[in-house]
Amino acid sequence: MVAVPAMVIAGTNLVAGDSLLPHIAALATVPLGVAGITGGVVVGTHCIRS
């Protein structure tokens, strides 16, 4: 889930080139990466404390 934004942004950059499409894709997918990192930290912390 953390790598999905990078793949989407890179793919749109390869396809669209110099347009706003990669930036729009970043706005849509970066929250997924943040959610993945946050979820990993929360679950990892919970497993360590248990």
mmCIF entry with sequence, helices, sheets and N, C-alpha, C, O atoms, coordinates in Angstrom:
data_MODEL
# 
_entry.id   MODEL 
# 
_entity.id                         1 
_entity.type                       polymer 
_entity.pdbx_number_of_molecules   1 
# 
_entity_poly.entity_id                      1 
_entity_poly.type                           'polypeptide(L)' 
_entity_poly.nstd_linkage                   no 
_entity_poly.nstd_monomer                   no 
_entity_poly.pdbx_seq_one_letter_code       MVAVPAMVIAGTNLVAGDSLLPHIAALATVPLGVAGITGGVVVGTHCIRS 
_entity_poly.pdbx_seq_one_letter_code_can   MVAVPAMVIAGTNLVAGDSLLPHIAALATVPLGVAGITGGVVVGTHCIRS 
_entity_poly.pdbx_strand_id                 A 
# 
loop_
_entity_poly_seq.entity_id 
_entity_poly_seq.num 
_entity_poly_seq.mon_id 
_entity_poly_seq.hetero 
1 1  MET n 
1 2  VAL n 
1 3  ALA n 
1 4  VAL n 
1 5  PRO n 
1 6  ALA n 
1 7  MET n 
1 8  VAL n 
1 9  ILE n 
1 10 ALA n 
1 11 GLY n 
1 12 THR n 
1 13 ASN n 
1 14 LEU n 
1 15 VAL n 
1 16 ALA n 
1 17 GLY n 
1 18 ASP n 
1 19 SER n 
1 20 LEU n 
1 21 LEU n 
1 22 PRO n 
1 23 HIS n 
1 24 ILE n 
1 25 ALA n 
1 26 ALA n 
1 27 LEU n 
1 28 ALA n 
1 29 THR n 
1 30 VAL n 
1 31 PRO n 
1 32 LEU n 
1 33 GLY n 
1 34 VAL n 
1 35 ALA n 
1 36 GLY n 
1 37 ILE n 
1 38 THR n 
1 39 GLY n 
1 40 GLY n 
1 41 VAL n 
1 42 VAL n 
1 43 VAL n 
1 44 GLY n 
1 45 THR n 
1 46 HIS n 
1 47 CYS n 
1 48 ILE n 
1 49 ARG n 
1 50 SER n 
# 
_struct_asym.id          A 
_struct_asym.entity_id   1 
# 
loop_
_struct_conf.conf_type_id 
_struct_conf.id 
_struct_conf.pdbx_PDB_helix_id 
_struct_conf.beg_label_comp_id 
_struct_conf.beg_label_asym_id 
_struct_conf.beg_label_seq_id 
_struct_conf.pdbx_beg_PDB_ins_code 
_struct_conf.end_label_comp_id 
_struct_conf.end_label_asym_id 
_struct_conf.end_label_seq_id 
_struct_conf.pdbx_end_PDB_ins_code 
_struct_conf.beg_auth_comp_id 
_struct_conf.beg_auth_asym_id 
_struct_conf.beg_auth_seq_id 
_struct_conf.end_auth_comp_id 
_struct_conf.end_auth_asym_id 
_struct_conf.end_auth_seq_id 
_struct_conf.pdbx_PDB_helix_class 
_struct_conf.details 
_struct_conf.pdbx_PDB_helix_length 
HELX_P HELX_P1 AA1 VAL A 4  ? ALA A 16 ? VAL A 4  ALA A 16 1 ? 13 
HELX_P HELX_P2 AA2 LEU A 21 ? ARG A 49 ? LEU A 21 ARG A 49 1 ? 29 
# 
_struct_conf_type.id          HELX_P 
_struct_conf_type.criteria    ? 
_struct_conf_type.reference   ? 
# 
loop_
_atom_site.group_PDB 
_atom_site.id 
_atom_site.type_symbol 
_atom_site.label_atom_id 
_atom_site.label_alt_id 
_atom_site.label_comp_id 
_atom_site.label_asym_id 
_atom_site.label_entity_id 
_atom_site.label_seq_id 
_atom_site.pdbx_PDB_ins_code 
_atom_site.Cartn_x 
_atom_site.Cartn_y 
_atom_site.Cartn_z 
_atom_site.occupancy 
_atom_site.B_iso_or_equiv 
_atom_site.pdbx_formal_charge 
_atom_site.auth_seq_id 
_atom_site.auth_comp_id 
_atom_site.auth_asym_id 
_atom_site.auth_atom_id 
_atom_site.pdbx_PDB_model_num 
ATOM 1   N N  . MET A 1 1  ? 0.821  -1.193 0.000   1.00 0.00 ? 1  MET A N  1 
ATOM 2   C CA . MET A 1 1  ? 0.000  0.000  0.000   1.00 0.00 ? 1  MET A CA 1 
ATOM 3   C C  . MET A 1 1  ? 0.868  1.260  0.000   1.00 0.00 ? 1  MET A C  1 
ATOM 4   O O  . MET A 1 1  ? 0.446  2.310  -0.485  1.00 0.00 ? 1  MET A O  1 
ATOM 5   N N  . VAL A 1 2  ? 2.062  1.151  0.538   1.00 0.00 ? 2  VAL A N  1 
ATOM 6   C CA . VAL A 1 2  ? 2.944  2.313  0.579   1.00 0.00 ? 2  VAL A CA 1 
ATOM 7   C C  . VAL A 1 2  ? 3.541  2.581  -0.797  1.00 0.00 ? 2  VAL A C  1 
ATOM 8   O O  . VAL A 1 2  ? 3.776  3.739  -1.141  1.00 0.00 ? 2  VAL A O  1 
ATOM 9   N N  . ALA A 1 3  ? 3.792  1.552  -1.588  1.00 0.00 ? 3  ALA A N  1 
ATOM 10  C CA . ALA A 1 3  ? 4.435  1.717  -2.889  1.00 0.00 ? 3  ALA A CA 1 
ATOM 11  C C  . ALA A 1 3  ? 3.452  2.080  -3.997  1.00 0.00 ? 3  ALA A C  1 
ATOM 12  O O  . ALA A 1 3  ? 3.878  2.495  -5.075  1.00 0.00 ? 3  ALA A O  1 
ATOM 13  N N  . VAL A 1 4  ? 2.166  1.939  -3.765  1.00 0.00 ? 4  VAL A N  1 
ATOM 14  C CA . VAL A 1 4  ? 1.170  2.223  -4.804  1.00 0.00 ? 4  VAL A CA 1 
ATOM 15  C C  . VAL A 1 4  ? 1.240  3.665  -5.304  1.00 0.00 ? 4  VAL A C  1 
ATOM 16  O O  . VAL A 1 4  ? 1.191  3.874  -6.516  1.00 0.00 ? 4  VAL A O  1 
ATOM 17  N N  . PRO A 1 5  ? 1.354  4.675  -4.429  1.00 0.00 ? 5  PRO A N  1 
ATOM 18  C CA . PRO A 1 5  ? 1.441  6.045  -4.958  1.00 0.00 ? 5  PRO A CA 1 
ATOM 19  C C  . PRO A 1 5  ? 2.624  6.259  -5.887  1.00 0.00 ? 5  PRO A C  1 
ATOM 20  O O  . PRO A 1 5  ? 2.497  6.947  -6.901  1.00 0.00 ? 5  PRO A O  1 
ATOM 21  N N  . ALA A 1 6  ? 3.768  5.683  -5.558  1.00 0.00 ? 6  ALA A N  1 
ATOM 22  C CA . ALA A 1 6  ? 4.944  5.845  -6.418  1.00 0.00 ? 6  ALA A CA 1 
ATOM 23  C C  . ALA A 1 6  ? 4.725  5.210  -7.777  1.00 0.00 ? 6  ALA A C  1 
ATOM 24  O O  . ALA A 1 6  ? 5.109  5.782  -8.797  1.00 0.00 ? 6  ALA A O  1 
ATOM 25  N N  . MET A 1 7  ? 4.107  4.028  -7.804  1.00 0.00 ? 7  MET A N  1 
ATOM 26  C CA . MET A 1 7  ? 3.857  3.363  -9.085  1.00 0.00 ? 7  MET A CA 1 
ATOM 27  C C  . MET A 1 7  ? 2.839  4.132  -9.920  1.00 0.00 ? 7  MET A C  1 
ATOM 28  O O  . MET A 1 7  ? 3.005  4.258  -11.133 1.00 0.00 ? 7  MET A O  1 
ATOM 29  N N  . VAL A 1 8  ? 1.798  4.644  -9.291  1.00 0.00 ? 8  VAL A N  1 
ATOM 30  C CA . VAL A 1 8  ? 0.771  5.396  -10.030 1.00 0.00 ? 8  VAL A CA 1 
ATOM 31  C C  . VAL A 1 8  ? 1.349  6.694  -10.578 1.00 0.00 ? 8  VAL A C  1 
ATOM 32  O O  . VAL A 1 8  ? 1.113  7.041  -11.735 1.00 0.00 ? 8  VAL A O  1 
ATOM 33  N N  . ILE A 1 9  ? 2.098  7.406  -9.759  1.00 0.00 ? 9  ILE A N  1 
ATOM 34  C CA . ILE A 1 9  ? 2.663  8.681  -10.198 1.00 0.00 ? 9  ILE A CA 1 
ATOM 35  C C  . ILE A 1 9  ? 3.692  8.456  -11.305 1.00 0.00 ? 9  ILE A C  1 
ATOM 36  O O  . ILE A 1 9  ? 3.717  9.203  -12.283 1.00 0.00 ? 9  ILE A O  1 
ATOM 37  N N  . ALA A 1 10 ? 4.536  7.441  -11.161 1.00 0.00 ? 10 ALA A N  1 
ATOM 38  C CA . ALA A 1 10 ? 5.525  7.149  -12.199 1.00 0.00 ? 10 ALA A CA 1 
ATOM 39  C C  . ALA A 1 10 ? 4.850  6.715  -13.498 1.00 0.00 ? 10 ALA A C  1 
ATOM 40  O O  . ALA A 1 10 ? 5.278  7.106  -14.584 1.00 0.00 ? 10 ALA A O  1 
ATOM 41  N N  . GLY A 1 11 ? 3.799  5.911  -13.385 1.00 0.00 ? 11 GLY A N  1 
ATOM 42  C CA . GLY A 1 11 ? 3.076  5.478  -14.581 1.00 0.00 ? 11 GLY A CA 1 
ATOM 43  C C  . GLY A 1 11 ? 2.420  6.629  -15.313 1.00 0.00 ? 11 GLY A C  1 
ATOM 44  O O  . GLY A 1 11 ? 2.491  6.710  -16.539 1.00 0.00 ? 11 GLY A O  1 
ATOM 45  N N  . THR A 1 12 ? 1.781  7.521  -14.571 1.00 0.00 ? 12 THR A N  1 
ATOM 46  C CA . THR A 1 12 ? 1.154  8.672  -15.228 1.00 0.00 ? 12 THR A CA 1 
ATOM 47  C C  . THR A 1 12 ? 2.198  9.629  -15.784 1.00 0.00 ? 12 THR A C  1 
ATOM 48  O O  . THR A 1 12 ? 1.951  10.303 -16.784 1.00 0.00 ? 12 THR A O  1 
ATOM 49  N N  . ASN A 1 13 ? 3.360  9.694  -15.145 1.00 0.00 ? 13 ASN A N  1 
ATOM 50  C CA . ASN A 1 13 ? 4.428  10.539 -15.663 1.00 0.00 ? 13 ASN A CA 1 
ATOM 51  C C  . ASN A 1 13 ? 4.974  9.976  -16.972 1.00 0.00 ? 13 ASN A C  1 
ATOM 52  O O  . ASN A 1 13 ? 5.295  10.733 -17.888 1.00 0.00 ? 13 ASN A O  1 
ATOM 53  N N  . LEU A 1 14 ? 5.080  8.653  -17.063 1.00 0.00 ? 14 LEU A N  1 
ATOM 54  C CA . LEU A 1 14 ? 5.541  8.045  -18.313 1.00 0.00 ? 14 LEU A CA 1 
ATOM 55  C C  . LEU A 1 14 ? 4.525  8.230  -19.435 1.00 0.00 ? 14 LEU A C  1 
ATOM 56  O O  . LEU A 1 14 ? 4.898  8.471  -20.583 1.00 0.00 ? 14 LEU A O  1 
ATOM 57  N N  . VAL A 1 15 ? 3.252  8.117  -19.105 1.00 0.00 ? 15 VAL A N  1 
ATOM 58  C CA . VAL A 1 15 ? 2.205  8.204  -20.123 1.00 0.00 ? 15 VAL A CA 1 
ATOM 59  C C  . VAL A 1 15 ? 1.918  9.652  -20.514 1.00 0.00 ? 15 VAL A C  1 
ATOM 60  O O  . VAL A 1 15 ? 1.828  9.977  -21.698 1.00 0.00 ? 15 VAL A O  1 
ATOM 61  N N  . ALA A 1 16 ? 1.778  10.510 -19.517 1.00 0.00 ? 16 ALA A N  1 
ATOM 62  C CA . ALA A 1 16 ? 1.325  11.871 -19.784 1.00 0.00 ? 16 ALA A CA 1 
ATOM 63  C C  . ALA A 1 16 ? 2.463  12.854 -20.009 1.00 0.00 ? 16 ALA A C  1 
ATOM 64  O O  . ALA A 1 16 ? 2.270  13.885 -20.654 1.00 0.00 ? 16 ALA A O  1 
ATOM 65  N N  . GLY A 1 17 ? 3.635  12.554 -19.490 1.00 0.00 ? 17 GLY A N  1 
ATOM 66  C CA . GLY A 1 17 ? 4.764  13.470 -19.687 1.00 0.00 ? 17 GLY A CA 1 
ATOM 67  C C  . GLY A 1 17 ? 4.609  14.755 -18.896 1.00 0.00 ? 17 GLY A C  1 
ATOM 68  O O  . GLY A 1 17 ? 4.326  14.731 -17.698 1.00 0.00 ? 17 GLY A O  1 
ATOM 69  N N  . ASP A 1 18 ? 4.797  15.879 -19.577 1.00 0.00 ? 18 ASP A N  1 
ATOM 70  C CA . ASP A 1 18 ? 4.755  17.176 -18.908 1.00 0.00 ? 18 ASP A CA 1 
ATOM 71  C C  . ASP A 1 18 ? 3.340  17.731 -18.872 1.00 0.00 ? 18 ASP A C  1 
ATOM 72  O O  . ASP A 1 18 ? 3.003  18.654 -19.613 1.00 0.00 ? 18 ASP A O  1 
ATOM 73  N N  . SER A 1 19 ? 2.523  17.162 -18.009 1.00 0.00 ? 19 SER A N  1 
ATOM 74  C CA . SER A 1 19 ? 1.166  17.671 -17.825 1.00 0.00 ? 19 SER A CA 1 
ATOM 75  C C  . SER A 1 19 ? 0.859  17.679 -16.340 1.00 0.00 ? 19 SER A C  1 
ATOM 76  O O  . SER A 1 19 ? 1.708  17.330 -15.520 1.00 0.00 ? 19 SER A O  1 
ATOM 77  N N  . LEU A 1 20 ? -0.333 18.070 -16.002 1.00 0.00 ? 20 LEU A N  1 
ATOM 78  C CA . LEU A 1 20 ? -0.733 18.097 -14.603 1.00 0.00 ? 20 LEU A CA 1 
ATOM 79  C C  . LEU A 1 20 ? -1.249 16.752 -14.107 1.00 0.00 ? 20 LEU A C  1 
ATOM 80  O O  . LEU A 1 20 ? -1.533 16.609 -12.918 1.00 0.00 ? 20 LEU A O  1 
ATOM 81  N N  . LEU A 1 21 ? -1.375 15.778 -14.974 1.00 0.00 ? 21 LEU A N  1 
ATOM 82  C CA . LEU A 1 21 ? -1.932 14.487 -14.585 1.00 0.00 ? 21 LEU A CA 1 
ATOM 83  C C  . LEU A 1 21 ? -1.125 13.799 -13.475 1.00 0.00 ? 21 LEU A C  1 
ATOM 84  O O  . LEU A 1 21 ? -1.736 13.266 -12.549 1.00 0.00 ? 21 LEU A O  1 
ATOM 85  N N  . PRO A 1 22 ? 0.204  13.784 -13.520 1.00 0.00 ? 22 PRO A N  1 
ATOM 86  C CA . PRO A 1 22 ? 0.935  13.172 -12.397 1.00 0.00 ? 22 PRO A CA 1 
ATOM 87  C C  . PRO A 1 22 ? 0.695  13.888 -11.065 1.00 0.00 ? 22 PRO A C  1 
ATOM 88  O O  . PRO A 1 22 ? 0.673  13.252 -10.011 1.00 0.00 ? 22 PRO A O  1 
ATOM 89  N N  . HIS A 1 23 ? 0.519  15.187 -11.114 1.00 0.00 ? 23 HIS A N  1 
ATOM 90  C CA . HIS A 1 23 ? 0.258  15.943 -9.888  1.00 0.00 ? 23 HIS A CA 1 
ATOM 91  C C  . HIS A 1 23 ? -1.127 15.634 -9.335  1.00 0.00 ? 23 HIS A C  1 
ATOM 92  O O  . HIS A 1 23 ? -1.314 15.528 -8.122  1.00 0.00 ? 23 HIS A O  1 
ATOM 93  N N  . ILE A 1 24 ? -2.082 15.491 -10.222 1.00 0.00 ? 24 ILE A N  1 
ATOM 94  C CA . ILE A 1 24 ? -3.442 15.130 -9.798  1.00 0.00 ? 24 ILE A CA 1 
ATOM 95  C C  . ILE A 1 24 ? -3.441 13.707 -9.237  1.00 0.00 ? 24 ILE A C  1 
ATOM 96  O O  . ILE A 1 24 ? -4.123 13.429 -8.251  1.00 0.00 ? 24 ILE A O  1 
ATOM 97  N N  . ALA A 1 25 ? -2.685 12.816 -9.856  1.00 0.00 ? 25 ALA A N  1 
ATOM 98  C CA . ALA A 1 25 ? -2.568 11.454 -9.338  1.00 0.00 ? 25 ALA A CA 1 
ATOM 99  C C  . ALA A 1 25 ? -1.913 11.458 -7.960  1.00 0.00 ? 25 ALA A C  1 
ATOM 100 O O  . ALA A 1 25 ? -2.290 10.674 -7.089  1.00 0.00 ? 25 ALA A O  1 
ATOM 101 N N  . ALA A 1 26 ? -0.949 12.325 -7.766  1.00 0.00 ? 26 ALA A N  1 
ATOM 102 C CA . ALA A 1 26 ? -0.306 12.416 -6.449  1.00 0.00 ? 26 ALA A CA 1 
ATOM 103 C C  . ALA A 1 26 ? -1.290 12.873 -5.388  1.00 0.00 ? 26 ALA A C  1 
ATOM 104 O O  . ALA A 1 26 ? -1.286 12.357 -4.271  1.00 0.00 ? 26 ALA A O  1 
ATOM 105 N N  . LEU A 1 27 ? -2.133 13.837 -5.732  1.00 0.00 ? 27 LEU A N  1 
ATOM 106 C CA . LEU A 1 27 ? -3.135 14.295 -4.764  1.00 0.00 ? 27 LEU A CA 1 
ATOM 107 C C  . LEU A 1 27 ? -4.099 13.175 -4.375  1.00 0.00 ? 27 LEU A C  1 
ATOM 108 O O  . LEU A 1 27 ? -4.588 13.130 -3.247  1.00 0.00 ? 27 LEU A O  1 
ATOM 109 N N  . ALA A 1 28 ? -4.363 12.286 -5.305  1.00 0.00 ? 28 ALA A N  1 
ATOM 110 C CA . ALA A 1 28 ? -5.312 11.210 -5.034  1.00 0.00 ? 28 ALA A CA 1 
ATOM 111 C C  . ALA A 1 28 ? -4.670 10.027 -4.328  1.00 0.00 ? 28 ALA A C  1 
ATOM 112 O O  . ALA A 1 28 ? -5.349 9.336  -3.568  1.00 0.00 ? 28 ALA A O  1 
ATOM 113 N N  . THR A 1 29 ? -3.369 9.764  -4.552  1.00 0.00 ? 29 THR A N  1 
ATOM 114 C CA . THR A 1 29 ? -2.769 8.534  -4.047  1.00 0.00 ? 29 THR A CA 1 
ATOM 115 C C  . THR A 1 29 ? -1.844 8.700  -2.855  1.00 0.00 ? 29 THR A C  1 
ATOM 116 O O  . THR A 1 29 ? -1.611 7.728  -2.137  1.00 0.00 ? 29 THR A O  1 
ATOM 117 N N  . VAL A 1 30 ? -1.314 9.872  -2.617  1.00 0.00 ? 30 VAL A N  1 
ATOM 118 C CA . VAL A 1 30 ? -0.407 10.056 -1.480  1.00 0.00 ? 30 VAL A CA 1 
ATOM 119 C C  . VAL A 1 30 ? -1.105 9.764  -0.146  1.00 0.00 ? 30 VAL A C  1 
ATOM 120 O O  . VAL A 1 30 ? -0.469 9.201  0.745   1.00 0.00 ? 30 VAL A O  1 
ATOM 121 N N  . PRO A 1 31 ? -2.376 10.119 0.032   1.00 0.00 ? 31 PRO A N  1 
ATOM 122 C CA . PRO A 1 31 ? -3.028 9.711  1.293   1.00 0.00 ? 31 PRO A CA 1 
ATOM 123 C C  . PRO A 1 31 ? -3.056 8.199  1.506   1.00 0.00 ? 31 PRO A C  1 
ATOM 124 O O  . PRO A 1 31 ? -3.060 7.749  2.652   1.00 0.00 ? 31 PRO A O  1 
ATOM 125 N N  . LEU A 1 32 ? -3.074 7.405  0.439   1.00 0.00 ? 32 LEU A N  1 
ATOM 126 C CA . LEU A 1 32 ? -2.992 5.950  0.599   1.00 0.00 ? 32 LEU A CA 1 
ATOM 127 C C  . LEU A 1 32 ? -1.646 5.544  1.180   1.00 0.00 ? 32 LEU A C  1 
ATOM 128 O O  . LEU A 1 32 ? -1.578 4.671  2.045   1.00 0.00 ? 32 LEU A O  1 
ATOM 129 N N  . GLY A 1 33 ? -0.583 6.170  0.711   1.00 0.00 ? 33 GLY A N  1 
ATOM 130 C CA . GLY A 1 33 ? 0.740  5.876  1.251   1.00 0.00 ? 33 GLY A CA 1 
ATOM 131 C C  . GLY A 1 33 ? 0.862  6.273  2.713   1.00 0.00 ? 33 GLY A C  1 
ATOM 132 O O  . GLY A 1 33 ? 1.448  5.545  3.514   1.00 0.00 ? 33 GLY A O  1 
ATOM 133 N N  . VAL A 1 34 ? 0.318  7.411  3.054   1.00 0.00 ? 34 VAL A N  1 
ATOM 134 C CA . VAL A 1 34 ? 0.345  7.858  4.452   1.00 0.00 ? 34 VAL A CA 1 
ATOM 135 C C  . VAL A 1 34 ? -0.466 6.904  5.326   1.00 0.00 ? 34 VAL A C  1 
ATOM 136 O O  . VAL A 1 34 ? -0.057 6.584  6.442   1.00 0.00 ? 34 VAL A O  1 
ATOM 137 N N  . ALA A 1 35 ? -1.612 6.450  4.823   1.00 0.00 ? 35 ALA A N  1 
ATOM 138 C CA . ALA A 1 35 ? -2.420 5.488  5.577   1.00 0.00 ? 35 ALA A CA 1 
ATOM 139 C C  . ALA A 1 35 ? -1.672 4.169  5.751   1.00 0.00 ? 35 ALA A C  1 
ATOM 140 O O  . ALA A 1 35 ? -1.763 3.545  6.808   1.00 0.00 ? 35 ALA A O  1 
ATOM 141 N N  . GLY A 1 36 ? -0.943 3.742  4.742   1.00 0.00 ? 36 GLY A N  1 
ATOM 142 C CA . GLY A 1 36 ? -0.163 2.513  4.849   1.00 0.00 ? 36 GLY A CA 1 
ATOM 143 C C  . GLY A 1 36 ? 0.945  2.625  5.874   1.00 0.00 ? 36 GLY A C  1 
ATOM 144 O O  . GLY A 1 36 ? 1.160  1.704  6.662   1.00 0.00 ? 36 GLY A O  1 
ATOM 145 N N  . ILE A 1 37 ? 1.650  3.742  5.872   1.00 0.00 ? 37 ILE A N  1 
ATOM 146 C CA . ILE A 1 37 ? 2.724  3.942  6.846   1.00 0.00 ? 37 ILE A CA 1 
ATOM 147 C C  . ILE A 1 37 ? 2.139  4.021  8.255   1.00 0.00 ? 37 ILE A C  1 
ATOM 148 O O  . ILE A 1 37 ? 2.659  3.399  9.182   1.00 0.00 ? 37 ILE A O  1 
ATOM 149 N N  . THR A 1 38 ? 1.067  4.778  8.413   1.00 0.00 ? 38 THR A N  1 
ATOM 150 C CA . THR A 1 38 ? 0.443  4.932  9.729   1.00 0.00 ? 38 THR A CA 1 
ATOM 151 C C  . THR A 1 38 ? -0.084 3.594  10.229  1.00 0.00 ? 38 THR A C  1 
ATOM 152 O O  . THR A 1 38 ? 0.103  3.246  11.394  1.00 0.00 ? 38 THR A O  1 
ATOM 153 N N  . GLY A 1 39 ? -0.736 2.850  9.358   1.00 0.00 ? 39 GLY A N  1 
ATOM 154 C CA . GLY A 1 39 ? -1.241 1.539  9.751   1.00 0.00 ? 39 GLY A CA 1 
ATOM 155 C C  . GLY A 1 39 ? -0.125 0.595  10.147  1.00 0.00 ? 39 GLY A C  1 
ATOM 156 O O  . GLY A 1 39 ? -0.265 -0.160 11.108  1.00 0.00 ? 39 GLY A O  1 
ATOM 157 N N  . GLY A 1 40 ? 0.974  0.625  9.425   1.00 0.00 ? 40 GLY A N  1 
ATOM 158 C CA . GLY A 1 40 ? 2.110  -0.226 9.768   1.00 0.00 ? 40 GLY A CA 1 
ATOM 159 C C  . GLY A 1 40 ? 2.723  0.127  11.105  1.00 0.00 ? 40 GLY A C  1 
ATOM 160 O O  . GLY A 1 40 ? 3.109  -0.755 11.872  1.00 0.00 ? 40 GLY A O  1 
ATOM 161 N N  . VAL A 1 41 ? 2.812  1.414  11.385  1.00 0.00 ? 41 VAL A N  1 
ATOM 162 C CA . VAL A 1 41 ? 3.381  1.840  12.662  1.00 0.00 ? 41 VAL A CA 1 
ATOM 163 C C  . VAL A 1 41 ? 2.439  1.467  13.809  1.00 0.00 ? 41 VAL A C  1 
ATOM 164 O O  . VAL A 1 41 ? 2.888  0.971  14.842  1.00 0.00 ? 41 VAL A O  1 
ATOM 165 N N  . VAL A 1 42 ? 1.149  1.700  13.634  1.00 0.00 ? 42 VAL A N  1 
ATOM 166 C CA . VAL A 1 42 ? 0.183  1.401  14.693  1.00 0.00 ? 42 VAL A CA 1 
ATOM 167 C C  . VAL A 1 42 ? 0.121  -0.100 14.956  1.00 0.00 ? 42 VAL A C  1 
ATOM 168 O O  . VAL A 1 42 ? 0.157  -0.526 16.111  1.00 0.00 ? 42 VAL A O  1 
ATOM 169 N N  . VAL A 1 43 ? 0.029  -0.896 13.914  1.00 0.00 ? 43 VAL A N  1 
ATOM 170 C CA . VAL A 1 43 ? -0.034 -2.348 14.095  1.00 0.00 ? 43 VAL A CA 1 
ATOM 171 C C  . VAL A 1 43 ? 1.277  -2.873 14.653  1.00 0.00 ? 43 VAL A C  1 
ATOM 172 O O  . VAL A 1 43 ? 1.269  -3.736 15.531  1.00 0.00 ? 43 VAL A O  1 
ATOM 173 N N  . GLY A 1 44 ? 2.402  -2.370 14.163  1.00 0.00 ? 44 GLY A N  1 
ATOM 174 C CA . GLY A 1 44 ? 3.705  -2.805 14.677  1.00 0.00 ? 44 GLY A CA 1 
ATOM 175 C C  . GLY A 1 44 ? 3.885  -2.464 16.137  1.00 0.00 ? 44 GLY A C  1 
ATOM 176 O O  . GLY A 1 44 ? 4.407  -3.275 16.901  1.00 0.00 ? 44 GLY A O  1 
ATOM 177 N N  . THR A 1 45 ? 3.462  -1.278 16.540  1.00 0.00 ? 45 THR A N  1 
ATOM 178 C CA . THR A 1 45 ? 3.564  -0.868 17.933  1.00 0.00 ? 45 THR A CA 1 
ATOM 179 C C  . THR A 1 45 ? 2.650  -1.720 18.799  1.00 0.00 ? 45 THR A C  1 
ATOM 180 O O  . THR A 1 45 ? 3.023  -2.114 19.904  1.00 0.00 ? 45 THR A O  1 
ATOM 181 N N  . HIS A 1 46 ? 1.454  -2.005 18.300  1.00 0.00 ? 46 HIS A N  1 
ATOM 182 C CA . HIS A 1 46 ? 0.503  -2.803 19.065  1.00 0.00 ? 46 HIS A CA 1 
ATOM 183 C C  . HIS A 1 46 ? 1.033  -4.222 19.259  1.00 0.00 ? 46 HIS A C  1 
ATOM 184 O O  . HIS A 1 46 ? 0.882  -4.788 20.342  1.00 0.00 ? 46 HIS A O  1 
ATOM 185 N N  . CYS A 1 47 ? 1.646  -4.804 18.237  1.00 0.00 ? 47 CYS A N  1 
ATOM 186 C CA . CYS A 1 47 ? 2.188  -6.169 18.344  1.00 0.00 ? 47 CYS A CA 1 
ATOM 187 C C  . CYS A 1 47 ? 3.372  -6.223 19.296  1.00 0.00 ? 47 CYS A C  1 
ATOM 188 O O  . CYS A 1 47 ? 3.556  -7.221 19.994  1.00 0.00 ? 47 CYS A O  1 
ATOM 189 N N  . ILE A 1 48 ? 4.175  -5.168 19.337  1.00 0.00 ? 48 ILE A N  1 
ATOM 190 C CA . ILE A 1 48 ? 5.348  -5.155 20.211  1.00 0.00 ? 48 ILE A CA 1 
ATOM 191 C C  . ILE A 1 48 ? 4.903  -5.043 21.673  1.00 0.00 ? 48 ILE A C  1 
ATOM 192 O O  . ILE A 1 48 ? 5.482  -5.691 22.546  1.00 0.00 ? 48 ILE A O  1 
ATOM 193 N N  . ARG A 1 49 ? 3.887  -4.232 21.941  1.00 0.00 ? 49 ARG A N  1 
ATOM 194 C CA . ARG A 1 49 ? 3.439  -4.022 23.311  1.00 0.00 ? 49 ARG A CA 1 
ATOM 195 C C  . ARG A 1 49 ? 2.646  -5.197 23.864  1.00 0.00 ? 49 ARG A C  1 
ATOM 196 O O  . ARG A 1 49 ? 2.566  -5.366 25.080  1.00 0.00 ? 49 ARG A O  1 
ATOM 197 N N  . SER A 1 50 ? 2.060  -6.008 22.997  1.00 0.00 ? 50 SER A N  1 
ATOM 198 C CA . SER A 1 50 ? 1.207  -7.105 23.476  1.00 0.00 ? 50 SER A CA 1 
ATOM 199 C C  . SER A 1 50 ? 1.982  -8.238 24.065  1.00 0.00 ? 50 SER A C  1 
ATOM 200 O O  . SER A 1 50 ? 1.394  -9.225 24.506  1.00 0.00 ? 50 SER A O  1 
# 
